[in-house]
Amino acid sequence: MTRTSPFHRPVTKAVLPAAGLGTRFLPATKATPKEMLPIVDKPAIQYVVEEAAAAGLGDMLVITGRNKRPLEDHFDRNFELEQALVSKGDRERLAKVQESNGLATLHYVRQGDPRGLGHAVLCAAPHVGDEPFAVLLGDDLIDPRDPLLTRMMDIQQREGGSVVALMEVEPSQIHLYGCAAVQSTAHPDVVRVTGLVEKPDPADAPSNYAVIGRYVLDPAVFDVLRETRPGRGGEIQLTDALERLATGEALGGPVHGVVFKGRRYDTGDRGDYLRAIVQLACEREDLGPQFRAWLGRYAAETGLSALA
């Protein structure tokens, strides 16, 4: 039986899929989860957990796979390290180590076979139950000065159904993303999603609105995912399930999109990962001034500034 949409129930839980193999970053990810690769001095997954916590989501389920134990250890206490820092009187580093311990209550479940994002989300059904929930993908880091997730939760509370995050991209890049067909609403940053297609050819794309890695979902999506056959790449695609909700083929809609124009750091491939590190390092108060000065000198010395 398909669930009805639980209007006005607050979003309290977040789901963080983290079962990917990280093959684009081999050999670094041979024994280290890609989510634990550092962005300056924090692993990528910590930025995502901090974002969810800042939005008031204190209950988080991480979907893991084999070789992800370091991820769990990072958010646990490390008594030996903490005691060593206490003995040295290094309170600054002690605070940094302890910071990740108290961000939220984290739970873990293994996905098992890597059958796609839709299957990873479905693994969260027993934990989430019959209430709306957020999904945050670790490849997309959203600047904390741009509270995208909070805005999405507000729209879900007002409209019901599900909400996806959208960004306008160059038409030539739309094949890298899920793509949304949209209708405008009374709010300039909110659209009604009327259809979704996963990684379309640019000639077939219904728009240049790309789905990025933030979702606030109605629990009806679980019933739809159970019925969703493997799609592109032989995986169960979350996009395919949301397409059925958006078009009314399945109960549990509507689907809205929040058009995001803020600061997003894509860590999905090596080039974007390096750019994210440079951008975030430049923004840091403790590192930024000296790093920007060095970067300017390096660009001048190597002739890069002339190519800008």
C-alpha positions as a printed NumPy array, in Angstrom:
array([[  0.   ,   0.   ,   0.   ],
       [  1.367,   3.415,  -0.913],
       [  1.786,   5.897,   1.904],
       [  0.155,   9.302,   1.839],
       [  2.297,  12.383,   2.214],
       [  2.777,  13.37 ,   5.88 ],
       [  2.28 ,  17.141,   5.567],
       [  3.816,  19.377,   8.223],
       [  5.738,  16.595,   9.948],
       [  9.169,  18.028,  10.745],
       [ 12.265,  16.64 ,   9.087],
       [ 14.528,  15.278,  11.815],
       [ 16.614,  12.606,  10.074],
       [ 19.301,  12.697,   7.424],
       [ 20.612,   9.887,   5.232],
       [ 24.203,  10.045,   3.975],
       [ 25.02 ,   7.485,   1.261],
       [ 28.699,   6.581,   1.58 ],
       [ 29.05 ,   3.118,   0.082],
       [ 30.799,   4.061,  -3.168],
       [ 34.158,   2.564,  -4.079],
       [ 35.782,   5.866,  -5.081],
       [ 37.432,   4.378,  -8.163],
       [ 38.153,   7.812,  -9.666],
       [ 40.594,   8.463,  -6.819],
       [ 42.582,   5.223,  -6.936],
       [ 45.084,   4.361,  -5.579],
       [ 44.335,   6.794,  -2.717],
       [ 41.015,   5.069,  -2.081],
       [ 42.348,   1.515,  -2.188],
       [ 42.309,   1.366,   1.62 ],
       [ 40.829,   4.772,   2.522],
       [ 37.137,   5.598,   1.952],
       [ 36.761,   8.44 ,  -0.54 ],
       [ 34.582,  10.225,   2.014],
       [ 37.64 ,  10.417,   4.282],
       [ 39.841,  12.219,   1.765],
       [ 40.779,  15.549,   3.352],
       [ 39.451,  18.902,   2.184],
       [ 42.174,  21.108,   3.688],
       [ 42.208,  19.576,   7.202],
       [ 38.834,  17.846,   7.558],
       [ 37.522,  14.771,   5.745],
       [ 34.842,  15.508,   3.17 ],
       [ 32.175,  13.592,   5.097],
       [ 32.576,  15.894,   8.12 ],
       [ 31.536,  18.93 ,   6.074],
       [ 28.34 ,  17.103,   5.132],
       [ 27.597,  16.032,   8.692],
       [ 28.166,  19.62 ,   9.859],
       [ 25.738,  20.901,   7.231],
       [ 23.   ,  18.5  ,   8.305],
       [ 23.589,  19.299,  11.969],
       [ 23.415,  23.047,  11.271],
       [ 19.992,  22.463,   9.683],
       [ 18.799,  20.85 ,  12.908],
       [ 19.085,  17.219,  11.816],
       [ 20.609,  15.434,  14.787],
       [ 19.765,  11.867,  13.725],
       [ 21.856,  10.655,  10.791],
       [ 22.082,   7.302,   9.068],
       [ 25.235,   6.651,   7.057],
       [ 24.915,   4.029,   4.317],
       [ 28.29 ,   2.319,   4.189],
       [ 29.961,  -0.612,   2.517],
       [ 33.034,  -2.727,   3.011],
       [ 36.28 ,  -0.958,   4.   ],
       [ 34.395,   1.999,   5.519],
       [ 35.477,   1.41 ,   9.121],
       [ 37.713,   4.54 ,   9.179],
       [ 34.595,   6.625,   8.555],
       [ 32.908,   5.223,  11.655],
       [ 36.079,   5.641,  13.692],
       [ 36.337,   9.315,  12.755],
       [ 33.031,  10.146,  14.452],
       [ 33.837,   8.041,  17.505],
       [ 35.993,   8.891,  20.52 ],
       [ 39.734,   8.291,  20.275],
       [ 40.698,   8.097,  23.926],
       [ 44.406,   7.425,  23.333],
       [ 44.804,  10.425,  21.028],
       [ 42.757,  12.677,  23.285],
       [ 44.774,  11.676,  26.342],
       [ 48.031,  12.324,  24.485],
       [ 46.848,  15.829,  23.568],
       [ 45.707,  16.459,  27.146],
       [ 49.133,  15.413,  28.416],
       [ 50.772,  17.902,  26.047],
       [ 48.359,  20.652,  27.011],
       [ 47.359,  21.001,  23.35 ],
       [ 43.806,  22.213,  23.878],
       [ 43.439,  23.603,  20.363],
       [ 44.022,  20.27 ,  18.637],
       [ 42.042,  18.454,  21.339],
       [ 39.014,  20.613,  20.538],
       [ 39.376,  19.819,  16.83 ],
       [ 39.585,  16.091,  17.527],
       [ 36.557,  16.152,  19.806],
       [ 34.502,  18.347,  17.479],
       [ 33.425,  15.472,  15.253],
       [ 32.282,  13.347,  18.21 ],
       [ 29.351,  15.524,  19.232],
       [ 27.957,  16.764,  15.931],
       [ 25.035,  14.316,  15.833],
       [ 23.856,  10.824,  16.655],
       [ 25.2  ,   8.707,  13.814],
       [ 23.942,   5.253,  12.867],
       [ 25.387,   2.952,  10.229],
       [ 24.   ,   0.303,   7.901],
       [ 25.76 ,  -1.523,   5.093],
       [ 24.351,  -1.405,   1.619],
       [ 25.891,  -4.714,   0.63 ],
       [ 25.837,  -4.891,  -3.16 ],
       [ 26.434,  -1.484,  -4.804],
       [ 23.13 ,  -1.237,  -6.666],
       [ 22.881,   2.515,  -7.047],
       [ 21.742,   5.58 ,  -5.151],
       [ 18.112,   4.508,  -5.195],
       [ 18.994,   1.237,  -3.503],
       [ 21.177,   3.054,  -0.957],
       [ 18.246,   5.302,  -0.035],
       [ 15.975,   2.273,   0.216],
       [ 18.367,   0.777,   2.781],
       [ 17.353,   3.655,   5.065],
       [ 13.648,   2.718,   5.142],
       [ 13.696,   0.806,   8.461],
       [ 15.461,   3.672,  10.192],
       [ 13.503,   6.541,   8.655],
       [ 10.058,   5.014,   8.948],
       [  7.016,   7.029,   7.871],
       [  8.37 ,  10.569,   7.975],
       [ 10.091,  12.943,   5.563],
       [ 13.882,  12.887,   5.562],
       [ 16.893,  14.541,   3.97 ],
       [ 19.518,  12.917,   1.755],
       [ 22.954,  14.511,   1.442],
       [ 25.536,  13.248,  -1.043],
       [ 29.163,  13.609,  -0.043],
       [ 30.407,  14.662,  -3.484],
       [ 28.617,  18.018,  -3.131],
       [ 29.796,  20.363,  -0.4  ],
       [ 27.551,  23.373,   0.195],
       [ 29.065,  26.455,   1.784],
       [ 27.608,  26.967,   5.281],
       [ 26.918,  30.605,   4.398],
       [ 24.307,  29.388,   1.909],
       [ 21.664,  27.444,   3.9  ],
       [ 20.297,  25.396,   1.003],
       [ 19.092,  22.475,   3.103],
       [ 17.108,  24.717,   5.452],
       [ 15.351,  26.315,   2.491],
       [ 14.516,  22.904,   1.049],
       [ 13.074,  21.758,   4.368],
       [ 10.927,  24.888,   4.536],
       [  9.518,  24.204,   1.065],
       [  8.804,  20.569,   1.943],
       [  6.934,  21.649,   5.065],
       [  4.84 ,  24.097,   3.063],
       [  4.18 ,  22.062,  -0.085],
       [  4.515,  18.462,   1.068],
       [  5.94 ,  15.824,  -1.237],
       [  9.631,  15.888,  -2.076],
       [ 12.148,  18.636,  -2.848],
       [ 15.323,  18.401,  -4.91 ],
       [ 18.192,  20.873,  -5.226],
       [ 18.77 ,  22.232,  -8.728],
       [ 21.534,  24.254, -10.338],
       [ 21.689,  25.722, -13.819],
       [ 24.65 ,  24.279, -15.722],
       [ 26.012,  24.713, -19.202],
       [ 23.917,  22.64 , -21.641],
       [ 27.053,  20.725, -22.643],
       [ 27.434,  19.538, -19.032],
       [ 23.883,  18.323, -18.416],
       [ 24.777,  14.769, -19.418],
       [ 26.701,  14.502, -16.137],
       [ 23.592,  15.012, -13.998],
       [ 19.992,  14.146, -13.468],
       [ 17.965,  16.746, -15.35 ],
       [ 14.607,  18.274, -14.401],
       [ 11.723,  19.552, -16.514],
       [ 10.229,  22.434, -14.537],
       [  7.428,  24.944, -14.254],
       [  7.841,  28.294, -12.527],
       [  6.066,  29.159,  -9.278],
       [  5.341,  32.379,  -7.43 ],
       [  8.76 ,  32.108,  -5.77 ],
       [ 11.768,  32.86 ,  -8.01 ],
       [ 13.967,  30.219,  -6.387],
       [ 11.314,  27.457,  -6.401],
       [ 10.042,  25.456,  -9.384],
       [  7.571,  22.622,  -9.799],
       [  9.32 ,  19.568, -11.209],
       [  7.219,  17.902, -13.9  ],
       [  9.734,  15.293, -15.042],
       [ 13.22 ,  13.947, -14.457],
       [ 15.703,  12.082, -16.604],
       [ 19.067,  10.665, -15.544],
       [ 22.126,  11.936, -17.479],
       [ 20.409,  12.792, -20.763],
       [ 22.174,  13.617, -23.997],
       [ 22.276,  17.416, -24.307],
       [ 20.016,  17.289, -27.364],
       [ 17.339,  15.423, -25.384],
       [ 17.598,  17.333, -22.099],
       [ 14.35 ,  19.062, -21.073],
       [ 16.297,  21.947, -19.475],
       [ 19.696,  22.912, -18.111],
       [ 18.525,  22.43 , -14.518],
       [ 20.789,  19.79 , -12.982],
       [ 19.93 ,  17.844,  -9.838],
       [ 22.697,  18.217,  -7.271],
       [ 23.254,  16.135,  -4.162],
       [ 20.607,  17.415,  -1.754],
       [ 17.102,  15.965,  -1.389],
       [ 14.254,  16.228,   1.089],
       [ 12.05 ,  13.226,   0.429],
       [  8.569,  12.043,   1.251],
       [  8.661,   8.493,   2.687],
       [  6.399,   7.418,  -0.196],
       [  9.633,   7.25 ,  -2.2  ],
       [ 10.445,   3.951,  -0.45 ],
       [  7.404,   2.209,  -1.959],
       [  8.309,   3.584,  -5.378],
       [ 11.932,   2.479,  -5.055],
       [ 10.816,  -1.061,  -4.196],
       [  9.047,  -1.152,  -7.55 ],
       [ 11.8  ,   0.588,  -9.533],
       [ 13.712,  -1.633, -11.914],
       [ 17.416,  -1.047, -12.556],
       [ 17.889,   1.771, -15.034],
       [ 20.915,   3.581, -16.397],
       [ 24.121,   1.705, -15.59 ],
       [ 22.133,  -1.281, -14.321],
       [ 21.499,   0.545, -11.04 ],
       [ 18.328,   1.53 ,  -9.194],
       [ 18.172,   5.247,  -9.846],
       [ 16.631,   7.647,  -7.348],
       [ 15.882,   9.906, -10.318],
       [ 13.588,   7.249, -11.816],
       [ 11.575,   7.008,  -8.595],
       [ 11.267,  10.795,  -8.318],
       [ 10.137,  10.926, -11.947],
       [  7.14 ,   8.762, -11.055],
       [  6.302,  11.001,  -8.107],
       [  6.71 ,  14.165, -10.186],
       [  4.425,  12.988, -12.984],
       [  1.781,  11.597, -10.641],
       [  2.338,   8.029, -11.82 ],
       [  2.861,   7.144,  -8.147],
       [  1.265,   8.689,  -5.081],
       [  3.446,  10.766,  -2.798],
       [  4.095,  13.894,  -4.858],
       [  4.448,  16.678,  -5.736],
       [  8.147,  17.275,  -6.413],
       [  9.55 ,  20.785,  -6.169],
       [ 13.011,  22.097,  -6.857],
       [ 14.965,  24.803,  -5.078],
       [ 17.2  ,  26.578,  -7.588],
       [ 20.546,  27.058,  -5.866],
       [ 22.834,  29.911,  -6.894],
       [ 25.204,  29.816,  -3.946],
       [ 28.633,  28.368,  -3.314],
       [ 29.016,  24.68 ,  -4.071],
       [ 32.228,  22.689,  -4.042],
       [ 32.184,  19.599,  -6.241],
       [ 34.548,  16.873,  -5.064],
       [ 33.324,  14.289,  -7.552],
       [ 36.504,  14.036,  -9.633],
       [ 40.164,  14.842,  -9.164],
       [ 40.128,  18.245, -10.833],
       [ 37.057,  19.446,  -8.969],
       [ 38.466,  18.034,  -5.735],
       [ 41.651,  20.086,  -6.112],
       [ 39.671,  23.211,  -6.984],
       [ 37.516,  22.704,  -3.904],
       [ 40.605,  22.533,  -1.684],
       [ 42.019,  25.734,  -3.187],
       [ 38.704,  27.585,  -2.872],
       [ 38.129,  26.558,   0.728],
       [ 41.746,  27.224,   1.732],
       [ 41.503,  30.722,   0.263],
       [ 38.339,  31.346,   2.302],
       [ 39.866,  30.304,   5.634],
       [ 40.702,  33.122,   8.044],
       [ 43.651,  31.195,   9.476],
       [ 45.091,  30.011,   6.161],
       [ 43.636,  32.296,   3.515],
       [ 45.863,  35.419,   3.644],
       [ 49.167,  33.57 ,   3.422],
       [ 47.821,  30.969,   0.999],
       [ 46.372,  33.584,  -1.363],
       [ 49.65 ,  35.496,  -1.323],
       [ 51.603,  32.338,  -2.16 ],
       [ 49.085,  31.41 ,  -4.853],
       [ 49.489,  34.826,  -6.476],
       [ 53.271,  34.52 ,  -6.468],
       [ 53.115,  30.986,  -7.832],
       [ 50.796,  32.056, -10.642],
       [ 53.092,  34.943, -11.553],
       [ 56.273,  32.864, -11.412],
       [ 54.86 ,  30.077, -13.565],
       [ 53.08 ,  32.33 , -16.035],
       [ 49.664,  31.114, -15.008],
       [ 48.414,  34.639, -14.298],
       [ 48.994,  35.568, -17.961],
       [ 46.667,  32.727, -19.003],
       [ 43.79 ,  33.798, -16.75 ]])
